[in-house]
């Protein structure tokens, strides 16, 4: 969505999602988008060092991501 709307979705050099324990479960196609979202503070994981890329977001998690996107992405 951010790319479609013309936002800068380049990945910062300090963005590193390799530190999450379940990094290997992320689909290859999703890695750049997930790196960007983590770098922008939109996604921060579920705690205990996991992103749970194959899980389902709760309504509260989705709302938090939308709020962070609206507040942080310019």
Predicted model as a PDB file, atoms N, CA, C, CB and O in Angstrom, pLDDT in the B-factor column:
MODEL        1                                                                  
ATOM      1  N   UNK A   1       0.821  -1.177   0.000  1.00 89.00           N  
ATOM      2  CA  UNK A   1       0.000   0.000   0.000  1.00 89.00           C  
ATOM      3  C   UNK A   1       0.872   1.250   0.000  1.00 89.00           C  
ATOM      4  CB  UNK A   1      -0.938  -0.008   1.196  1.00 89.00           C  
ATOM      5  O   UNK A   1       0.619   2.189  -0.755  1.00 89.00           O  
ATOM      6  N   UNK A   2       1.889   1.260   0.841  1.00 92.00           N  
ATOM      7  CA  UNK A   2       2.773   2.423   0.935  1.00 92.00           C  
ATOM      8  C   UNK A   2       3.461   2.678  -0.403  1.00 92.00           C  
ATOM      9  CB  UNK A   2       3.824   2.220   2.046  1.00 92.00           C  
ATOM     10  O   UNK A   2       3.560   3.823  -0.843  1.00 92.00           O  
ATOM     11  N   UNK A   3       3.930   1.632  -1.040  1.00 90.00           N  
ATOM     12  CA  UNK A   3       4.587   1.777  -2.349  1.00 90.00           C  
ATOM     13  C   UNK A   3       3.588   2.286  -3.379  1.00 90.00           C  
ATOM     14  CB  UNK A   3       5.198   0.427  -2.816  1.00 90.00           C  
ATOM     15  O   UNK A   3       3.907   3.174  -4.170  1.00 90.00           O  
ATOM     16  N   UNK A   4       2.403   1.739  -3.372  1.00 92.00           N  
ATOM     17  CA  UNK A   4       1.340   2.146  -4.293  1.00 92.00           C  
ATOM     18  C   UNK A   4       1.010   3.627  -4.128  1.00 92.00           C  
ATOM     19  CB  UNK A   4       0.079   1.297  -4.067  1.00 92.00           C  
ATOM     20  O   UNK A   4       0.761   4.323  -5.112  1.00 92.00           O  
ATOM     21  N   UNK A   5       1.008   4.110  -2.883  1.00 92.00           N  
ATOM     22  CA  UNK A   5       0.684   5.504  -2.597  1.00 92.00           C  
ATOM     23  C   UNK A   5       1.869   6.443  -2.801  1.00 92.00           C  
ATOM     24  CB  UNK A   5       0.183   5.629  -1.185  1.00 92.00           C  
ATOM     25  O   UNK A   5       1.735   7.650  -2.600  1.00 92.00           O  
ATOM     26  N   UNK A   6       3.021   5.913  -3.196  1.00 93.00           N  
ATOM     27  CA  UNK A   6       4.176   6.741  -3.520  1.00 93.00           C  
ATOM     28  C   UNK A   6       5.085   7.086  -2.358  1.00 93.00           C  
ATOM     29  CB  UNK A   6       3.713   7.979  -4.126  1.00 93.00           C  
ATOM     30  O   UNK A   6       5.925   7.977  -2.484  1.00 93.00           O  
ATOM     31  N   UNK A   7       4.942   6.404  -1.228  1.00 91.00           N  
ATOM     32  CA  UNK A   7       5.826   6.652  -0.096  1.00 91.00           C  
ATOM     33  C   UNK A   7       7.189   6.025  -0.358  1.00 91.00           C  
ATOM     34  CB  UNK A   7       5.214   6.097   1.209  1.00 91.00           C  
ATOM     35  O   UNK A   7       7.308   5.067  -1.121  1.00 91.00           O  
ATOM     36  N   UNK A   8       8.207   6.573   0.279  1.00 91.00           N  
ATOM     37  CA  UNK A   8       9.552   6.015   0.185  1.00 91.00           C  
ATOM     38  C   UNK A   8       9.596   4.716   0.973  1.00 91.00           C  
ATOM     39  CB  UNK A   8      10.618   7.020   0.711  1.00 91.00           C  
ATOM     40  O   UNK A   8       9.482   4.727   2.198  1.00 91.00           O  
ATOM     41  N   UNK A   9       9.758   3.615   0.289  1.00 90.00           N  
ATOM     42  CA  UNK A   9       9.783   2.316   0.957  1.00 90.00           C  
ATOM     43  C   UNK A   9      11.174   1.686   0.901  1.00 90.00           C  
ATOM     44  CB  UNK A   9       8.758   1.376   0.322  1.00 90.00           C  
ATOM     45  O   UNK A   9      11.320   0.468   0.996  1.00 90.00           O  
ATOM     46  N   UNK A  10      12.194   2.535   0.745  1.00 89.00           N  
ATOM     47  CA  UNK A  10      13.551   2.003   0.754  1.00 89.00           C  
ATOM     48  C   UNK A  10      13.892   1.499   2.155  1.00 89.00           C  
ATOM     49  CB  UNK A  10      14.569   3.079   0.296  1.00 89.00           C  
ATOM     50  O   UNK A  10      13.382   1.998   3.159  1.00 89.00           O  
ATOM     51  N   UNK A  11      14.748   0.519   2.191  1.00 86.00           N  
ATOM     52  CA  UNK A  11      15.105  -0.136   3.450  1.00 86.00           C  
ATOM     53  C   UNK A  11      16.352   0.529   4.008  1.00 86.00           C  
ATOM     54  CB  UNK A  11      15.335  -1.665   3.248  1.00 86.00           C  
ATOM     55  O   UNK A  11      17.375   0.624   3.330  1.00 86.00           O  
ATOM     56  N   UNK A  12      16.259   0.982   5.236  1.00 78.00           N  
ATOM     57  CA  UNK A  12      17.401   1.614   5.893  1.00 78.00           C  
ATOM     58  C   UNK A  12      18.492   0.616   6.212  1.00 78.00           C  
ATOM     59  CB  UNK A  12      16.960   2.308   7.159  1.00 78.00           C  
ATOM     60  O   UNK A  12      18.228  -0.575   6.378  1.00 78.00           O  
ATOM     61  N   UNK A  13      19.708   1.100   6.297  1.00 74.00           N  
ATOM     62  CA  UNK A  13      20.839   0.220   6.586  1.00 74.00           C  
ATOM     63  C   UNK A  13      20.768  -0.391   7.975  1.00 74.00           C  
ATOM     64  CB  UNK A  13      22.128   0.978   6.437  1.00 74.00           C  
ATOM     65  O   UNK A  13      21.309  -1.473   8.202  1.00 74.00           O  
ATOM     66  N   UNK A  14      20.111   0.284   8.901  1.00 69.00           N  
ATOM     67  CA  UNK A  14      20.042  -0.238  10.268  1.00 69.00           C  
ATOM     68  C   UNK A  14      18.881  -1.202  10.485  1.00 69.00           C  
ATOM     69  CB  UNK A  14      19.930   0.902  11.241  1.00 69.00           C  
ATOM     70  O   UNK A  14      18.720  -1.757  11.572  1.00 69.00           O  
ATOM     71  N   UNK A  15      18.069  -1.399   9.440  1.00 73.00           N  
ATOM     72  CA  UNK A  15      16.929  -2.306   9.567  1.00 73.00           C  
ATOM     73  C   UNK A  15      17.413  -3.746   9.464  1.00 73.00           C  
ATOM     74  CB  UNK A  15      15.860  -2.009   8.483  1.00 73.00           C  
ATOM     75  O   UNK A  15      18.003  -4.138   8.457  1.00 73.00           O  
ATOM     76  N   UNK A  16      17.163  -4.530  10.502  1.00 81.00           N  
ATOM     77  CA  UNK A  16      17.622  -5.914  10.521  1.00 81.00           C  
ATOM     78  C   UNK A  16      16.538  -6.794  11.132  1.00 81.00           C  
ATOM     79  CB  UNK A  16      18.951  -6.050  11.311  1.00 81.00           C  
ATOM     80  O   UNK A  16      16.233  -6.687  12.319  1.00 81.00           O  
ATOM     81  N   UNK A  17      15.968  -7.655  10.315  1.00 89.00           N  
ATOM     82  CA  UNK A  17      14.962  -8.577  10.832  1.00 89.00           C  
ATOM     83  C   UNK A  17      15.546  -9.975  11.047  1.00 89.00           C  
ATOM     84  CB  UNK A  17      13.770  -8.646   9.877  1.00 89.00           C  
ATOM     85  O   UNK A  17      14.837 -10.899  11.443  1.00 89.00           O  
ATOM     86  N   UNK A  18      16.841 -10.116  10.782  1.00 87.00           N  
ATOM     87  CA  UNK A  18      17.494 -11.415  10.984  1.00 87.00           C  
ATOM     88  C   UNK A  18      17.550 -11.803  12.452  1.00 87.00           C  
ATOM     89  CB  UNK A  18      18.899 -11.391  10.411  1.00 87.00           C  
ATOM     90  O   UNK A  18      17.737 -12.976  12.775  1.00 87.00           O  
ATOM     91  N   UNK A  19      17.393 -10.844  13.334  1.00 87.00           N  
ATOM     92  CA  UNK A  19      17.490 -11.146  14.761  1.00 87.00           C  
ATOM     93  C   UNK A  19      16.244 -11.848  15.298  1.00 87.00           C  
ATOM     94  CB  UNK A  19      17.729  -9.872  15.540  1.00 87.00           C  
ATOM     95  O   UNK A  19      16.275 -12.385  16.405  1.00 87.00           O  
ATOM     96  N   UNK A  20      15.160 -11.854  14.541  1.00 91.00           N  
ATOM     97  CA  UNK A  20      13.954 -12.551  14.993  1.00 91.00           C  
ATOM     98  C   UNK A  20      14.136 -14.056  14.816  1.00 91.00           C  
ATOM     99  CB  UNK A  20      12.704 -12.057  14.214  1.00 91.00           C  
ATOM    100  O   UNK A  20      14.622 -14.510  13.780  1.00 91.00           O  
ATOM    101  N   UNK A  21      13.749 -14.813  15.814  1.00 92.00           N  
ATOM    102  CA  UNK A  21      13.958 -16.264  15.828  1.00 92.00           C  
ATOM    103  C   UNK A  21      13.263 -16.970  14.662  1.00 92.00           C  
ATOM    104  CB  UNK A  21      13.460 -16.843  17.139  1.00 92.00           C  
ATOM    105  O   UNK A  21      13.746 -17.996  14.182  1.00 92.00           O  
ATOM    106  N   UNK A  22      12.133 -16.426  14.207  1.00 93.00           N  
ATOM    107  CA  UNK A  22      11.384 -17.086  13.133  1.00 93.00           C  
ATOM    108  C   UNK A  22      11.585 -16.423  11.771  1.00 93.00           C  
ATOM    109  CB  UNK A  22       9.910 -17.099  13.471  1.00 93.00           C  
ATOM    110  O   UNK A  22      10.717 -16.512  10.903  1.00 93.00           O  
ATOM    111  N   UNK A  23      12.714 -15.766  11.584  1.00 92.00           N  
ATOM    112  CA  UNK A  23      13.023 -15.117  10.315  1.00 92.00           C  
ATOM    113  C   UNK A  23      12.903 -16.087   9.136  1.00 92.00           C  
ATOM    114  CB  UNK A  23      14.426 -14.524  10.360  1.00 92.00           C  
ATOM    115  O   UNK A  23      12.428 -15.704   8.067  1.00 92.00           O  
ATOM    116  N   UNK A  24      13.325 -17.320   9.322  1.00 93.00           N  
ATOM    117  CA  UNK A  24      13.305 -18.324   8.258  1.00 93.00           C  
ATOM    118  C   UNK A  24      11.916 -18.677   7.759  1.00 93.00           C  
ATOM    119  CB  UNK A  24      13.973 -19.559   8.731  1.00 93.00           C  
ATOM    120  O   UNK A  24      11.780 -19.268   6.688  1.00 93.00           O  
ATOM    121  N   UNK A  25      10.884 -18.328   8.509  1.00 95.00           N  
ATOM    122  CA  UNK A  25       9.511 -18.620   8.102  1.00 95.00           C  
ATOM    123  C   UNK A  25       8.911 -17.545   7.197  1.00 95.00           C  
ATOM    124  CB  UNK A  25       8.647 -18.784   9.322  1.00 95.00           C  
ATOM    125  O   UNK A  25       7.816 -17.718   6.662  1.00 95.00           O  
ATOM    126  N   UNK A  26       9.622 -16.450   7.030  1.00 94.00           N  
ATOM    127  CA  UNK A  26       9.116 -15.352   6.202  1.00 94.00           C  
ATOM    128  C   UNK A  26       9.272 -15.736   4.739  1.00 94.00           C  
ATOM    129  CB  UNK A  26       9.866 -14.013   6.508  1.00 94.00           C  
ATOM    130  O   UNK A  26      10.349 -16.155   4.313  1.00 94.00           O  
ATOM    131  N   UNK A  27       8.197 -15.594   3.968  1.00 94.00           N  
ATOM    132  CA  UNK A  27       8.263 -15.855   2.537  1.00 94.00           C  
ATOM    133  C   UNK A  27       9.228 -14.885   1.876  1.00 94.00           C  
ATOM    134  CB  UNK A  27       6.869 -15.749   1.897  1.00 94.00           C  
ATOM    135  O   UNK A  27       9.261 -13.705   2.222  1.00 94.00           O  
ATOM    136  N   UNK A  28      10.009 -15.375   0.931  1.00 94.00           N  
ATOM    137  CA  UNK A  28      11.026 -14.547   0.283  1.00 94.00           C  
ATOM    138  C   UNK A  28      10.436 -13.272  -0.317  1.00 94.00           C  
ATOM    139  CB  UNK A  28      11.730 -15.343  -0.802  1.00 94.00           C  
ATOM    140  O   UNK A  28      11.069 -12.217  -0.280  1.00 94.00           O  
ATOM    141  N   UNK A  29       9.234 -13.365  -0.865  1.00 93.00           N  
ATOM    142  CA  UNK A  29       8.596 -12.209  -1.475  1.00 93.00           C  
ATOM    143  C   UNK A  29       8.283 -11.111  -0.461  1.00 93.00           C  
ATOM    144  CB  UNK A  29       7.329 -12.634  -2.174  1.00 93.00           C  
ATOM    145  O   UNK A  29       8.194  -9.938  -0.825  1.00 93.00           O  
ATOM    146  N   UNK A  30       8.117 -11.481   0.804  1.00 92.00           N  
ATOM    147  CA  UNK A  30       7.687 -10.538   1.833  1.00 92.00           C  
ATOM    148  C   UNK A  30       8.839  -9.890   2.596  1.00 92.00           C  
ATOM    149  CB  UNK A  30       6.789 -11.234   2.800  1.00 92.00           C  
ATOM    150  O   UNK A  30       8.612  -8.949   3.357  1.00 92.00           O  
ATOM    151  N   UNK A  31      10.045 -10.361   2.414  1.00 91.00           N  
ATOM    152  CA  UNK A  31      11.176  -9.868   3.204  1.00 91.00           C  
ATOM    153  C   UNK A  31      11.389  -8.360   3.035  1.00 91.00           C  
ATOM    154  CB  UNK A  31      12.446 -10.612   2.811  1.00 91.00           C  
ATOM    155  O   UNK A  31      11.498  -7.668   4.047  1.00 91.00           O  
ATOM    156  N   UNK A  32      11.455  -7.812   1.819  1.00 90.00           N  
ATOM    157  CA  UNK A  32      11.672  -6.358   1.713  1.00 90.00           C  
ATOM    158  C   UNK A  32      10.566  -5.540   2.384  1.00 90.00           C  
ATOM    159  CB  UNK A  32      11.775  -5.959   0.249  1.00 90.00           C  
ATOM    160  O   UNK A  32      10.854  -4.557   3.068  1.00 90.00           O  
ATOM    161  N   UNK A  33       9.318  -5.931   2.197  1.00 90.00           N  
ATOM    162  CA  UNK A  33       8.209  -5.191   2.811  1.00 90.00           C  
ATOM    163  C   UNK A  33       8.247  -5.297   4.323  1.00 90.00           C  
ATOM    164  CB  UNK A  33       6.867  -5.704   2.290  1.00 90.00           C  
ATOM    165  O   UNK A  33       7.973  -4.322   5.023  1.00 90.00           O  
ATOM    166  N   UNK A  34       8.579  -6.459   4.827  1.00 91.00           N  
ATOM    167  CA  UNK A  34       8.645  -6.647   6.276  1.00 91.00           C  
ATOM    168  C   UNK A  34       9.821  -5.882   6.869  1.00 91.00           C  
ATOM    169  CB  UNK A  34       8.758  -8.139   6.619  1.00 91.00           C  
ATOM    170  O   UNK A  34       9.711  -5.325   7.962  1.00 91.00           O  
ATOM    171  N   UNK A  35      10.942  -5.850   6.161  1.00 91.00           N  
ATOM    172  CA  UNK A  35      12.084  -5.055   6.620  1.00 91.00           C  
ATOM    173  C   UNK A  35      11.691  -3.582   6.699  1.00 91.00           C  
ATOM    174  CB  UNK A  35      13.303  -5.242   5.676  1.00 91.00           C  
ATOM    175  O   UNK A  35      12.013  -2.904   7.675  1.00 91.00           O  
ATOM    176  N   UNK A  36      11.002  -3.092   5.685  1.00 92.00           N  
ATOM    177  CA  UNK A  36      10.582  -1.693   5.681  1.00 92.00           C  
ATOM    178  C   UNK A  36       9.618  -1.430   6.841  1.00 92.00           C  
ATOM    179  CB  UNK A  36       9.917  -1.328   4.331  1.00 92.00           C  
ATOM    180  O   UNK A  36       9.786  -0.456   7.576  1.00 92.00           O  
ATOM    181  N   UNK A  37       8.619  -2.285   7.007  1.00 92.00           N  
ATOM    182  CA  UNK A  37       7.619  -2.085   8.061  1.00 92.00           C  
ATOM    183  C   UNK A  37       8.253  -2.131   9.450  1.00 92.00           C  
ATOM    184  CB  UNK A  37       6.519  -3.145   7.957  1.00 92.00           C  
ATOM    185  O   UNK A  37       7.874  -1.353  10.326  1.00 92.00           O  
ATOM    186  N   UNK A  38       9.197  -3.017   9.658  1.00 90.00           N  
ATOM    187  CA  UNK A  38       9.896  -3.069  10.950  1.00 90.00           C  
ATOM    188  C   UNK A  38      10.763  -1.830  11.133  1.00 90.00           C  
ATOM    189  CB  UNK A  38      10.763  -4.347  11.053  1.00 90.00           C  
ATOM    190  O   UNK A  38      10.814  -1.259  12.223  1.00 90.00           O  
ATOM    191  N   UNK A  39      11.442  -1.417  10.073  1.00 89.00           N  
ATOM    192  CA  UNK A  39      12.290  -0.237  10.137  1.00 89.00           C  
ATOM    193  C   UNK A  39      11.516   1.039  10.423  1.00 89.00           C  
ATOM    194  CB  UNK A  39      13.041  -0.086   8.855  1.00 89.00           C  
ATOM    195  O   UNK A  39      12.037   1.951  11.066  1.00 89.00           O  
ATOM    196  N   UNK A  40      10.282   1.111   9.952  1.00 90.00           N  
ATOM    197  CA  UNK A  40       9.436   2.276  10.179  1.00 90.00           C  
ATOM    198  C   UNK A  40       8.708   2.218  11.522  1.00 90.00           C  
ATOM    199  CB  UNK A  40       8.430   2.404   9.059  1.00 90.00           C  
ATOM    200  O   UNK A  40       8.024   3.166  11.909  1.00 90.00           O  
ATOM    201  N   UNK A  41       8.862   1.094  12.226  1.00 90.00           N  
ATOM    202  CA  UNK A  41       8.209   0.949  13.523  1.00 90.00           C  
ATOM    203  C   UNK A  41       6.750   0.545  13.429  1.00 90.00           C  
ATOM    204  CB  UNK A  41       8.315   2.222  14.281  1.00 90.00           C  
ATOM    205  O   UNK A  41       6.019   0.627  14.416  1.00 90.00           O  
ATOM    206  N   UNK A  42       6.321   0.114  12.264  1.00 93.00           N  
ATOM    207  CA  UNK A  42       4.930  -0.301  12.071  1.00 93.00           C  
ATOM    208  C   UNK A  42       4.701  -1.683  12.663  1.00 93.00           C  
ATOM    209  CB  UNK A  42       4.564  -0.296  10.577  1.00 93.00           C  
ATOM    210  O   UNK A  42       3.655  -1.956  13.252  1.00 93.00           O  
ATOM    211  N   UNK A  43       5.686  -2.543  12.500  1.00 92.00           N  
ATOM    212  CA  UNK A  43       5.622  -3.900  13.037  1.00 92.00           C  
ATOM    213  C   UNK A  43       6.799  -4.085  13.984  1.00 92.00           C  
ATOM    214  CB  UNK A  43       5.641  -4.975  11.893  1.00 92.00           C  
ATOM    215  O   UNK A  43       7.936  -3.747  13.653  1.00 92.00           O  
ATOM    216  N   UNK A  44       6.515  -4.621  15.160  1.00 88.00           N  
ATOM    217  CA  UNK A  44       7.593  -4.804  16.133  1.00 88.00           C  
ATOM    218  C   UNK A  44       7.689  -6.232  16.652  1.00 88.00           C  
ATOM    219  CB  UNK A  44       7.400  -3.863  17.292  1.00 88.00           C  
ATOM    220  O   UNK A  44       8.517  -6.522  17.516  1.00 88.00           O  
ATOM    221  N   UNK A  45       6.875  -7.103  16.150  1.00 88.00           N  
ATOM    222  CA  UNK A  45       6.910  -8.489  16.590  1.00 88.00           C  
ATOM    223  C   UNK A  45       5.950  -8.755  17.730  1.00 88.00           C  
ATOM    224  CB  UNK A  45       8.303  -8.864  17.003  1.00 88.00           C  
ATOM    225  O   UNK A  45       5.301  -7.847  18.249  1.00 88.00           O  
ATOM    226  N   UNK A  46       5.876 -10.003  18.103  1.00 90.00           N  
ATOM    227  CA  UNK A  46       4.939 -10.431  19.139  1.00 90.00           C  
ATOM    228  C   UNK A  46       5.607 -10.636  20.485  1.00 90.00           C  
ATOM    229  CB  UNK A  46       4.256 -11.700  18.722  1.00 90.00           C  
ATOM    230  O   UNK A  46       4.990 -11.181  21.400  1.00 90.00           O  
ATOM    231  N   UNK A  47       6.822 -10.222  20.620  1.00 85.00           N  
ATOM    232  CA  UNK A  47       7.546 -10.448  21.871  1.00 85.00           C  
ATOM    233  C   UNK A  47       8.351 -11.724  21.803  1.00 85.00           C  
ATOM    234  CB  UNK A  47       6.582 -10.503  23.051  1.00 85.00           C  
ATOM    235  O   UNK A  47       8.162 -12.542  20.903  1.00 85.00           O  
ATOM    236  N   UNK A  48       9.239 -11.891  22.745  1.00 86.00           N  
ATOM    237  CA  UNK A  48      10.099 -13.071  22.822  1.00 86.00           C  
ATOM    238  C   UNK A  48      10.875 -13.306  21.532  1.00 86.00           C  
ATOM    239  CB  UNK A  48       9.270 -14.295  23.148  1.00 86.00           C  
ATOM    240  O   UNK A  48      11.223 -14.444  21.218  1.00 86.00           O  
ATOM    241  N   UNK A  49      11.149 -12.234  20.779  1.00 89.00           N  
ATOM    242  CA  UNK A  49      11.980 -12.332  19.582  1.00 89.00           C  
ATOM    243  C   UNK A  49      11.342 -13.017  18.392  1.00 89.00           C  
ATOM    244  CB  UNK A  49      13.208 -13.039  19.912  1.00 89.00           C  
ATOM    245  O   UNK A  49      12.048 -13.602  17.570  1.00 89.00           O  
ATOM    246  N   UNK A  50      10.015 -12.959  18.276  1.00 93.00           N  
ATOM    247  CA  UNK A  50       9.351 -13.571  17.128  1.00 93.00           C  
ATOM    248  C   UNK A  50       8.446 -12.566  16.416  1.00 93.00           C  
ATOM    249  CB  UNK A  50       8.537 -14.792  17.573  1.00 93.00           C  
ATOM    250  O   UNK A  50       7.876 -11.663  17.029  1.00 93.00           O  
ATOM    251  N   UNK A  51       8.336 -12.756  15.104  1.00 93.00           N  
ATOM    252  CA  UNK A  51       7.416 -11.966  14.282  1.00 93.00           C  
ATOM    253  C   UNK A  51       6.120 -12.714  14.008  1.00 93.00           C  
ATOM    254  CB  UNK A  51       8.078 -11.587  12.966  1.00 93.00           C  
ATOM    255  O   UNK A  51       5.080 -12.093  13.788  1.00 93.00           O  
ATOM    256  N   UNK A  52       6.173 -14.024  14.019  1.00 93.00           N  
ATOM    257  CA  UNK A  52       5.027 -14.880  13.694  1.00 93.00           C  
ATOM    258  C   UNK A  52       4.486 -14.562  12.299  1.00 93.00           C  
ATOM    259  CB  UNK A  52       3.913 -14.710  14.746  1.00 93.00           C  
ATOM    260  O   UNK A  52       3.316 -14.210  12.152  1.00 93.00           O  
ATOM    261  N   UNK A  53       5.345 -14.688  11.265  1.00 92.00           N  
ATOM    262  CA  UNK A  53       4.934 -14.311   9.909  1.00 92.00           C  
ATOM    263  C   UNK A  53       3.826 -15.174   9.311  1.00 92.00           C  
ATOM    264  CB  UNK A  53       6.113 -14.362   9.011  1.00 92.00           C  
ATOM    265  O   UNK A  53       3.174 -14.764   8.351  1.00 92.00           O  
ATOM    266  N   UNK A  54       3.612 -16.341   9.858  1.00 92.00           N  
ATOM    267  CA  UNK A  54       2.549 -17.203   9.330  1.00 92.00           C  
ATOM    268  C   UNK A  54       1.293 -17.147  10.193  1.00 92.00           C  
ATOM    269  CB  UNK A  54       3.042 -18.644   9.230  1.00 92.00           C  
ATOM    270  O   UNK A  54       0.312 -17.842   9.931  1.00 92.00           O  
ATOM    271  N   UNK A  55       1.340 -16.310  11.224  1.00 93.00           N  
ATOM    272  CA  UNK A  55       0.200 -16.172  12.128  1.00 93.00           C  
ATOM    273  C   UNK A  55      -0.833 -15.198  11.587  1.00 93.00           C  
ATOM    274  CB  UNK A  55       0.667 -15.716  13.498  1.00 93.00           C  
ATOM    275  O   UNK A  55      -0.679 -14.646  10.498  1.00 93.00           O  
ATOM    276  N   UNK A  56      -1.865 -15.003  12.347  1.00 94.00           N  
ATOM    277  CA  UNK A  56      -2.942 -14.090  11.988  1.00 94.00           C  
ATOM    278  C   UNK A  56      -2.939 -12.926  12.968  1.00 94.00           C  
ATOM    279  CB  UNK A  56      -4.322 -14.815  11.987  1.00 94.00           C  
ATOM    280  O   UNK A  56      -2.860 -13.122  14.181  1.00 94.00           O  
ATOM    281  N   UNK A  57      -3.026 -11.713  12.429  1.00 94.00           N  
ATOM    282  CA  UNK A  57      -3.062 -10.531  13.289  1.00 94.00           C  
ATOM    283  C   UNK A  57      -4.434 -10.401  13.937  1.00 94.00           C  
ATOM    284  CB  UNK A  57      -2.723  -9.256  12.484  1.00 94.00           C  
ATOM    285  O   UNK A  57      -5.463 -10.624  13.299  1.00 94.00           O  
ATOM    286  N   UNK A  58      -4.431 -10.040  15.203  1.00 95.00           N  
ATOM    287  CA  UNK A  58      -5.700  -9.772  15.878  1.00 95.00           C  
ATOM    288  C   UNK A  58      -6.220  -8.409  15.424  1.00 95.00           C  
ATOM    289  CB  UNK A  58      -5.532  -9.815  17.433  1.00 95.00           C  
ATOM    290  O   UNK A  58      -5.503  -7.655  14.767  1.00 95.00           O  
ATOM    291  N   UNK A  59      -7.439  -8.104  15.764  1.00 97.00           N  
ATOM    292  CA  UNK A  59      -8.002  -6.800  15.420  1.00 97.00           C  
ATOM    293  C   UNK A  59      -7.185  -5.689  16.073  1.00 97.00           C  
ATOM    294  CB  UNK A  59      -9.482  -6.711  15.855  1.00 97.00           C  
ATOM    295  O   UNK A  59      -6.925  -4.661  15.449  1.00 97.00           O  
ATOM    296  N   UNK A  60      -6.788  -5.886  17.304  1.00 96.00           N  
ATOM    297  CA  UNK A  60      -5.989  -4.883  18.017  1.00 96.00           C  
ATOM    298  C   UNK A  60      -4.620  -4.693  17.365  1.00 96.00           C  
ATOM    299  CB  UNK A  60      -5.815  -5.287  19.487  1.00 96.00           C  
ATOM    300  O   UNK A  60      -4.141  -3.565  17.248  1.00 96.00           O  
ATOM    301  N   UNK A  61      -3.991  -5.784  16.943  1.00 94.00           N  
ATOM    302  CA  UNK A  61      -2.686  -5.680  16.270  1.00 94.00           C  
ATOM    303  C   UNK A  61      -2.808  -4.946  14.946  1.00 94.00           C  
ATOM    304  CB  UNK A  61      -2.087  -7.072  16.038  1.00 94.00           C  
ATOM    305  O   UNK A  61      -1.974  -4.101  14.621  1.00 94.00           O  
ATOM    306  N   UNK A  62      -3.853  -5.267  14.175  1.00 95.00           N  
ATOM    307  CA  UNK A  62      -4.075  -4.584  12.900  1.00 95.00           C  
ATOM    308  C   UNK A  62      -4.329  -3.093  13.119  1.00 95.00           C  
ATOM    309  CB  UNK A  62      -5.259  -5.219  12.150  1.00 95.00           C  
ATOM    310  O   UNK A  62      -3.813  -2.258  12.376  1.00 95.00           O  
ATOM    311  N   UNK A  63      -5.117  -2.762  14.130  1.00 97.00           N  
ATOM    312  CA  UNK A  63      -5.392  -1.362  14.436  1.00 97.00           C  
ATOM    313  C   UNK A  63      -4.105  -0.635  14.844  1.00 97.00           C  
ATOM    314  CB  UNK A  63      -6.447  -1.254  15.556  1.00 97.00           C  
ATOM    315  O   UNK A  63      -3.887   0.510  14.448  1.00 97.00           O  
ATOM    316  N   UNK A  64      -3.267  -1.288  15.621  1.00 96.00           N  
ATOM    317  CA  UNK A  64      -2.002  -0.682  16.046  1.00 96.00           C  
ATOM    318  C   UNK A  64      -1.097  -0.436  14.844  1.00 96.00           C  
ATOM    319  CB  UNK A  64      -1.288  -1.582  17.077  1.00 96.00           C  
ATOM    320  O   UNK A  64      -0.451   0.609  14.766  1.00 96.00           O  
ATOM    321  N   UNK A  65      -1.038  -1.382  13.904  1.00 95.00           N  
ATOM    322  CA  UNK A  65      -0.214  -1.202  12.708  1.00 95.00           C  
ATOM    323  C   UNK A  65      -0.732  -0.039  11.864  1.00 95.00           C  
ATOM    324  CB  UNK A  65      -0.188  -2.494  11.873  1.00 95.00           C  
ATOM    325  O   UNK A  65       0.058   0.763  11.363  1.00 95.00           O  
ATOM    326  N   UNK A  66      -2.045   0.058  11.704  1.00 96.00           N  
ATOM    327  CA  UNK A  66      -2.618   1.164  10.936  1.00 96.00           C  
ATOM    328  C   UNK A  66      -2.347   2.506  11.611  1.00 96.00           C  
ATOM    329  CB  UNK A  66      -4.127   0.961  10.758  1.00 96.00           C  
ATOM    330  O   UNK A  66      -2.042   3.494  10.942  1.00 96.00           O  
ATOM    331  N   UNK A  67      -2.458   2.538  12.931  1.00 96.00           N  
ATOM    332  CA  UNK A  67      -2.177   3.768  13.680  1.00 96.00           C  
ATOM    333  C   UNK A  67      -0.714   4.183  13.508  1.00 96.00           C  
ATOM    334  CB  UNK A  67      -2.502   3.576  15.180  1.00 96.00           C  
ATOM    335  O   UNK A  67      -0.420   5.353  13.262  1.00 96.00           O  
ATOM    336  N   UNK A  68       0.196   3.222  13.637  1.00 95.00           N  
ATOM    337  CA  UNK A  68       1.616   3.529  13.482  1.00 95.00           C  
ATOM    338  C   UNK A  68       1.927   3.996  12.070  1.00 95.00           C  
ATOM    339  CB  UNK A  68       2.465   2.312  13.827  1.00 95.00           C  
ATOM    340  O   UNK A  68       2.731   4.908  11.877  1.00 95.00           O  
ATOM    341  N   UNK A  69       1.290   3.371  11.079  1.00 95.00           N  
ATOM    342  CA  UNK A  69       1.492   3.789   9.693  1.00 95.00           C  
ATOM    343  C   UNK A  69       1.040   5.240   9.522  1.00 95.00           C  
ATOM    344  CB  UNK A  69       0.721   2.857   8.717  1.00 95.00           C  
ATOM    345  O   UNK A  69       1.774   6.057   8.967  1.00 95.00           O  
ATOM    346  N   UNK A  70      -0.146   5.556   9.991  1.00 94.00           N  
ATOM    347  CA  UNK A  70      -0.688   6.913   9.851  1.00 94.00           C  
ATOM    348  C   UNK A  70       0.175   7.941  10.576  1.00 94.00           C  
ATOM    349  CB  UNK A  70      -2.119   6.969  10.386  1.00 94.00           C  
ATOM    350  O   UNK A  70       0.336   9.065  10.098  1.00 94.00           O  
ATOM    351  N   UNK A  71       0.725   7.565  11.718  1.00 93.00           N  
ATOM    352  CA  UNK A  71       1.493   8.509  12.520  1.00 93.00           C  
ATOM    353  C   UNK A  71       2.947   8.665  12.060  1.00 93.00           C  
ATOM    354  CB  UNK A  71       1.470   8.075  13.954  1.00 93.00           C  
ATOM    355  O   UNK A  71       3.524   9.744  12.191  1.00 93.00           O  
ATOM    356  N   UNK A  72       3.537   7.596  11.524  1.00 87.00           N  
ATOM    357  CA  UNK A  72       4.974   7.596  11.252  1.00 87.00           C  
ATOM    358  C   UNK A  72       5.373   7.745   9.801  1.00 87.00           C  
ATOM    359  CB  UNK A  72       5.550   6.363  11.758  1.00 87.00           C  
ATOM    360  O   UNK A  72       6.463   8.245   9.523  1.00 87.00           O  
ATOM    361  N   UNK A  73       4.546   7.338   8.873  1.00 87.00           N  
ATOM    362  CA  UNK A  73       4.941   7.323   7.467  1.00 87.00           C  
ATOM    363  C   UNK A  73       4.487   8.602   6.802  1.00 87.00           C  
ATOM    364  CB  UNK A  73       4.357   6.098   6.737  1.00 87.00           C  
ATOM    365  O   UNK A  73       3.298   8.919   6.776  1.00 87.00           O  
ATOM    366  N   UNK A  74       5.436   9.326   6.271  1.00 79.00           N  
ATOM    367  CA  UNK A  74       5.143  10.599   5.597  1.00 79.00           C  
ATOM    368  C   UNK A  74       5.575  10.559   4.158  1.00 79.00           C  
ATOM    369  CB  UNK A  74       5.828  11.759   6.307  1.00 79.00           C  
ATOM    370  O   UNK A  74       5.407  11.542   3.436  1.00 79.00           O  
TER     371      UNK A  74                                                      
ENDMDL                                                                          
END                                                                             
